[in-house]
Amino acid sequence: MDIKSFLDQDQKKDLLRFLTAGSVDDGKSTLIGRLLFDSKKLYEDQLAALERDSKREGHAGEEIDYALLLDGLKAEREQGITIDVAYRYFSTSKRKFIIA
């Protein structure tokens, strides 16, 4: 499939936007990070960085800290909280998603 066909097909997909809301430490970033992980929408380099960063900076003990997929600011990683809104985009064969 050439790039034009791919883009034409992608434009026809339905778009679903959703967000998470909750109090501090409710697990919003962890939920979105886990969704991206479980949907297999991460590249190999992202997975490698997630495993490395989880060991070095994670707040989930020995487990993978999925929130690190969204928490990119140094202050967020140091404090273990999300400070800024993070948007993530991905698509499946049927639908495009924007997560905030």
Secondary structure, 3 states (H helix, E strand, C coil): CCHHHHHHHHHCCEEEEECCCCCCCCCHHHHHHHHHHHCCCCCHHHHHHHHHHHHHHCCCCCCCCHHHHCCCCHHHHHHCCCCCCCCEEEECCCEEEEEC
